[in-house]
Amino acid sequence: MRKLYRFANEAQRRFFLVTRVIVAVNLSILMVAIYVILKVIL
């Protein structure tokens, strides 16, 4: 029972880490896209 709880905790932590990485990547892509669009416009 305790091992299952620990596994769930580990999975949740990994899930949060992956989500954070995905958000960071999306933000950087968004920044690059905005930068390129501004470069094209100006």
Backbone hydrogen bonds, N-H to C=O, Kabsch-Sander energy under -0.5 kcal/mol:
donor,donor_aa,acceptor,acceptor_aa,energy
5,Y,1,M,-2.0
6,R,2,R,-2.3
7,F,3,K,-2.4
8,A,4,L,-2.3
9,N,5,Y,-2.4
10,E,6,R,-2.5
11,A,7,F,-2.6
12,Q,8,A,-2.5
13,R,9,N,-2.3
14,R,10,E,-2.6
15,F,11,A,-2.6
16,F,12,Q,-2.4
17,L,13,R,-2.3
18,V,14,R,-2.7
19,T,15,F,-2.5
20,R,16,F,-2.5
21,V,17,L,-2.4
22,I,18,V,-2.6
23,V,19,T,-2.5
24,A,20,R,-2.5
25,V,21,V,-2.6
26,N,22,I,-2.7
27,L,23,V,-2.5
28,S,24,A,-2.4
29,I,25,V,-2.5
30,L,26,N,-2.4
31,M,27,L,-2.6
32,V,28,S,-2.4
33,A,29,I,-2.5
34,I,30,L,-2.6
35,Y,31,M,-2.5
36,V,32,V,-2.7
37,I,33,A,-2.6
38,L,34,I,-2.6
39,K,35,Y,-2.3
40,V,36,V,-2.5
41,I,37,I,-2.5
42,L,38,L,-2.9
